[in-house]
């Protein structure tokens, strides 16, 4: 099973697009672009190990097993 990779800053994180829709990927890209100046998001991004993308939300999985849900609609 191959996954996409999303680039933000200097990190590349595997992305599993569960929605199978290209517009959800573009909405996530736009949302990340909006959060590029958010210091709290940049701190969280350092520890993201995997992203699941659904139709209206992105689930960021951290190295310790916790999750963070981001609304992308």
SULDA-V783906 format. One line per field, one symbol per residue. ss: DSSP state (~ for helix, > for strand, _ for the rest). psi: psi as a letter, one per 40 degrees, with the letter a starting at -180 (. if undefined). burial: # if it has 16 or more other ideal C-beta (glycine too) atoms within 10 Angstrom, else .. A space follows every 10 residues. Layout:
ss->???
psi->???
burial->???
This chain:
ss->___>>>>>__ >>>>>>>___ _~~~~~~~~~ ~~~~~~~_~~ ~~~~~__>>> >>>___>>>> >>____>>>> >__
psi->hiiihhhhbe ihhihhgddf hddddddddd ddddedehdd ddddddehei hhhadeihhh hideeiihhh he.
burial->.....#.#.. ..#.###.#. ...##.##.. .#..#..... #...#..#.. ###....#.# #........# .#.
